[in-house]
Amino acid sequence: MITRHSGSLRDTLCGTASASSASKIDLFPNASDCLYFMDSDRSGEPFPIIISPIDGDVDSLFASVATYYPEMSCISALAHILDHEGLEAYTKMARQSRSKRDSSLQLFSGAIIGEALNSSDQDSSLDDLSYSDCLSSLSFALARCSFIFGPGSAVRTCAKNWQRLGIVGSGYRRKATPVELISQVIFQQQYRSGNRARKASAPDIAATYVDLVSTDMSAAKSYVLREIEARAEILPDTIRAFRGAFDSRLSAYISAMKQLGEARDVSELDRSFLSAFLCNLIQPGSLAHIGLVRKSIEAFPDSLIWYSIIALNDEAAVPRSSLVLKIQRDITKEFLFTTPPTCDVSIAELEVLNRMPLKASMLKPYSNRNLIVSLYPGVEVPWKFEDPRGPLMRSAARAQNTTRATKLLREALDLLQREKGN
């Protein structure tokens, strides 16, 4: 059973019977008073499952913990630390049943894989893609948040937090991510629920395609084909050429790229979308031409993301893929506020701790390479943790350790030879 309590930060962290930190309470202002929720059915040492400062200032709470209770740092790995918006999300979630948006999962999967490809090395293929790159994408964060809380303010806050994570330290992205494009793809759910007044600046062809594809792949594809045929002055005889043999489809694509690049009356995002759509027509649903799309990435910056979305949502696509199924598993895994976080730290606490040199001993990550960072309750992504000493210092330390190990091995061999001689 979940019970609600209120008290000082000392009471919340240490329990009212704790005397070891009693003198510290005088150092805290009234702003450190908290609401906290306990689960009486939870086994183990009693600890809150949710902590929310009464004034909503989680940054001050994290700073207070790091200063006066350093042994409790990374407290966001132990309990959900909620500001006013997060507490409201918890309250709504406790009252309402959540409907699963399974129809959007294939769309989300395409965006996640496309974004991971877009940020990977120039020559990398689908086989070279790491699962960590997929989970650290903006598309995954928004898809996961949308699945848990539905489209709305939670997803917008999650997008902002993802951008904040890229600012902390060196981040984990090598290339800029088209945040606006990804947000539009995820937020298309709002249009299907009847809120079409918020259509904003999404490109017409791409927006309508995304609006249709989750419920009817065939209708979405037919719609784009009609739009291309209606633009005969830009793409003459394009559809007829793509109905021919493989070589003719390839030639048609190369010719269409030149024509699209010169089409100034088509928006930049629509040009990227159409270039990806035409590339998929070469071998529908195969994602076999990632390298071909990369060659035109300068002219059509978002085409790789669109290519992945379109290919995975084509009727000819492979119906089962372990990568896609794994992504969808992690998007839809159950989340409850009554279960503790599984992250190493939240983005808000990471920012506070980043004011001092970050050390693995303080953060206690799952691995030496990645922290699991919570962007929003239930939305946890990997973040590459960099050694604050830098690569040169790390190399020097490794070289020193190697030299020491070699010396010890030589001494051991000398000792064995002397023993044999005796």
Solvent accessible surface area in square Angstrom, and as a share of the most:
residue,aa,sasa,rsa
1,M,141,0.63
2,I,57,0.29
3,T,43,0.25
4,R,155,0.56
5,H,73,0.33
6,S,77,0.50
7,G,20,0.19
8,S,20,0.13
9,L,1,0.00
10,R,37,0.14
11,D,29,0.15
12,T,6,0.04
13,L,15,0.08
14,C,46,0.28
15,G,32,0.30
16,T,103,0.60
17,A,103,0.80
18,S,27,0.17
19,A,83,0.65
20,S,106,0.68
21,S,7,0.05
22,A,45,0.35
23,S,86,0.56
24,K,58,0.25
25,I,50,0.25
26,D,123,0.64
27,L,106,0.53
28,F,22,0.09
29,P,90,0.57
30,N,133,0.68
31,A,47,0.37
32,S,17,0.11
33,D,49,0.26
34,C,0,0.00
35,L,27,0.13
36,Y,29,0.11
37,F,14,0.06
38,M,42,0.19
39,D,29,0.15
40,S,79,0.51
41,D,117,0.61
42,R,83,0.30
43,S,102,0.66
44,G,66,0.63
45,E,152,0.68
46,P,102,0.64
47,F,32,0.13
48,P,4,0.02
49,I,0,0.00
50,I,0,0.00
51,I,0,0.00
52,S,1,0.01
53,P,4,0.02
54,I,95,0.48
55,D,65,0.34
56,G,14,0.13
57,D,57,0.29
58,V,21,0.12
59,D,57,0.30
60,S,54,0.35
61,L,9,0.05
62,F,3,0.01
63,A,32,0.25
64,S,16,0.10
65,V,0,0.00
66,A,19,0.15
67,T,89,0.52
68,Y,66,0.25
69,Y,0,0.00
70,P,82,0.52
71,E,122,0.55
72,M,40,0.18
73,S,25,0.16
74,C,10,0.06
75,I,0,0.00
76,S,5,0.03
77,A,24,0.19
78,L,78,0.39
79,A,0,0.00
80,H,12,0.05
81,I,26,0.13
82,L,4,0.02
83,D,57,0.30
84,H,104,0.46
85,E,61,0.27
86,G,3,0.03
87,L,28,0.14
88,E,94,0.42
89,A,15,0.12
90,Y,29,0.11
91,T,46,0.27
92,K,103,0.44
93,M,41,0.18
94,A,74,0.57
95,R,196,0.71
96,Q,122,0.54
97,S,114,0.74
98,R,70,0.26
99,S,77,0.50
100,K,126,0.53
101,R,52,0.19
102,D,84,0.44
103,S,62,0.40
104,S,2,0.01
105,L,20,0.10
106,Q,47,0.21
107,L,1,0.00
108,F,3,0.01
109,S,0,0.00
110,G,0,0.00
111,A,0,0.00
112,I,1,0.00
113,I,3,0.01
114,G,0,0.00
115,E,5,0.02
116,A,1,0.01
117,L,1,0.00
118,N,20,0.10
119,S,21,0.13
120,S,7,0.04
121,D,85,0.44
122,Q,97,0.43
123,D,134,0.70
124,S,17,0.11
125,S,47,0.30
126,L,59,0.30
127,D,139,0.72
128,D,94,0.49
129,L,24,0.12
130,S,50,0.32
131,Y,45,0.17
132,S,36,0.23
133,D,33,0.17
134,C,0,0.00
135,L,35,0.17
136,S,9,0.06
137,S,5,0.03
138,L,0,0.00
139,S,0,0.00
140,F,7,0.03
141,A,0,0.00
142,L,0,0.00
143,A,0,0.00
144,R,6,0.02
145,C,0,0.00
146,S,1,0.00
147,F,3,0.01
148,I,4,0.02
149,F,45,0.19
150,G,9,0.08
151,P,49,0.31
152,G,17,0.16
153,S,64,0.42
154,A,10,0.08
155,V,0,0.00
156,R,81,0.30
157,T,35,0.20
158,C,0,0.00
159,A,11,0.08
160,K,132,0.56
161,N,12,0.06
162,W,7,0.02
163,Q,83,0.37
164,R,77,0.28
165,L,0,0.00
166,G,29,0.28
167,I,141,0.72
168,V,7,0.04
169,G,52,0.50
170,S,77,0.50
171,G,7,0.07
172,Y,27,0.10
173,R,58,0.21
174,R,143,0.52
175,K,87,0.37
176,A,96,0.75
177,T,21,0.12
178,P,31,0.20
179,V,36,0.21
180,E,109,0.49
181,L,3,0.02
182,I,0,0.00
183,S,16,0.10
184,Q,20,0.09
185,V,2,0.01
186,I,1,0.01
187,F,31,0.13
188,Q,3,0.01
189,Q,12,0.05
190,Q,15,0.06
191,Y,9,0.04
192,R,68,0.25
193,S,90,0.58
194,G,59,0.57
195,N,57,0.29
196,R,125,0.46
197,A,102,0.79
198,R,119,0.43
199,K,63,0.27
200,A,96,0.75
201,S,83,0.54
202,A,11,0.08
203,P,15,0.10
204,D,107,0.56
205,I,1,0.01
206,A,2,0.01
207,A,1,0.01
208,T,38,0.22
209,Y,5,0.02
210,V,2,0.01
211,D,14,0.07
212,L,56,0.28
213,V,2,0.01
214,S,18,0.12
215,T,100,0.58
216,D,65,0.34
217,M,66,0.30
218,S,49,0.32
219,A,38,0.30
220,A,0,0.00
221,K,45,0.19
222,S,45,0.29
223,Y,32,0.12
224,V,0,0.00
225,L,45,0.22
226,R,144,0.53
227,E,42,0.19
228,I,1,0.00
229,E,93,0.42
230,A,75,0.58
231,R,62,0.23
232,A,57,0.44
233,E,133,0.59
234,I,21,0.11
235,L,4,0.02
236,P,68,0.43
237,D,87,0.45
238,T,9,0.05
239,I,13,0.06
240,R,166,0.61
241,A,38,0.29
242,F,15,0.06
243,R,174,0.64
244,G,34,0.33
245,A,73,0.56
246,F,81,0.34
247,D,104,0.54
248,S,46,0.30
249,R,49,0.18
250,L,52,0.26
251,S,69,0.45
252,A,14,0.11
253,Y,6,0.02
254,I,105,0.53
255,S,55,0.36
256,A,2,0.01
257,M,22,0.10
258,K,146,0.62
259,Q,57,0.25
260,L,0,0.00
261,G,21,0.20
262,E,113,0.51
263,A,8,0.07
264,R,181,0.66
265,D,116,0.60
266,V,13,0.07
267,S,58,0.37
268,E,95,0.43
269,L,40,0.20
270,D,11,0.06
271,R,31,0.11
272,S,0,0.00
273,F,0,0.00
274,L,1,0.01
275,S,2,0.01
276,A,0,0.00
277,F,2,0.01
278,L,0,0.00
279,C,0,0.00
280,N,1,0.00
281,L,20,0.10
282,I,0,0.00
283,Q,70,0.31
284,P,52,0.32
285,G,9,0.09
286,S,51,0.33
287,L,15,0.08
288,A,59,0.46
289,H,26,0.12
290,I,11,0.05
291,G,43,0.42
292,L,40,0.20
293,V,2,0.01
294,R,16,0.06
295,K,169,0.72
296,S,20,0.13
297,I,49,0.25
298,E,164,0.74
299,A,57,0.45
300,F,4,0.02
301,P,53,0.34
302,D,15,0.08
303,S,1,0.01
304,L,1,0.01
305,I,0,0.00
306,W,4,0.02
307,Y,0,0.00
308,S,0,0.00
309,I,0,0.00
310,I,4,0.02
311,A,0,0.00
312,L,16,0.08
313,N,5,0.02
314,D,10,0.05
315,E,117,0.52
316,A,66,0.51
317,A,18,0.14
318,V,104,0.60
319,P,122,0.77
320,R,171,0.62
321,S,40,0.26
322,S,96,0.62
323,L,41,0.20
324,V,14,0.08
325,L,74,0.37
326,K,83,0.35
327,I,0,0.00
328,Q,29,0.13
329,R,131,0.48
330,D,12,0.06
331,I,0,0.00
332,T,36,0.21
333,K,109,0.46
334,E,133,0.60
335,F,18,0.08
336,L,82,0.41
337,F,9,0.04
338,T,46,0.27
339,T,64,0.37
340,P,55,0.35
341,P,17,0.11
342,T,86,0.50
343,C,6,0.04
344,D,10,0.05
345,V,0,0.00
346,S,18,0.11
347,I,5,0.03
348,A,15,0.12
349,E,1,0.01
350,L,0,0.00
351,E,51,0.23
352,V,5,0.03
353,L,1,0.01
354,N,57,0.29
355,R,172,0.63
356,M,76,0.34
357,P,95,0.60
358,L,16,0.08
359,K,111,0.47
360,A,45,0.35
361,S,82,0.53
362,M,52,0.23
363,L,3,0.01
364,K,150,0.64
365,P,25,0.15
366,Y,152,0.58
367,S,51,0.33
368,N,134,0.69
369,R,170,0.62
370,N,34,0.18
371,L,0,0.00
372,I,41,0.21
373,V,0,0.00
374,S,14,0.09
375,L,3,0.02
376,Y,15,0.06
377,P,18,0.11
378,G,10,0.09
379,V,0,0.00
380,E,39,0.18
381,V,0,0.00
382,P,12,0.07
383,W,6,0.02
384,K,61,0.26
385,F,22,0.09
386,E,83,0.37
387,D,35,0.18
388,P,81,0.51
389,R,124,0.45
390,G,20,0.19
391,P,88,0.55
392,L,152,0.76
393,M,111,0.50
394,R,58,0.21
395,S,53,0.34
396,A,58,0.45
397,A,24,0.18
398,R,144,0.53
399,A,59,0.46
400,Q,110,0.49
401,N,81,0.42
402,T,86,0.50
403,T,93,0.54
404,R,118,0.43
405,A,49,0.38
406,T,51,0.29
407,K,125,0.53
408,L,107,0.53
409,L,119,0.59
410,R,160,0.58
411,E,89,0.40
412,A,49,0.38
413,L,104,0.51
414,D,68,0.35
415,L,90,0.45
416,L,95,0.47
417,Q,121,0.54
418,R,144,0.52
419,E,103,0.46
420,K,169,0.72
421,G,70,0.67
422,N,164,0.84
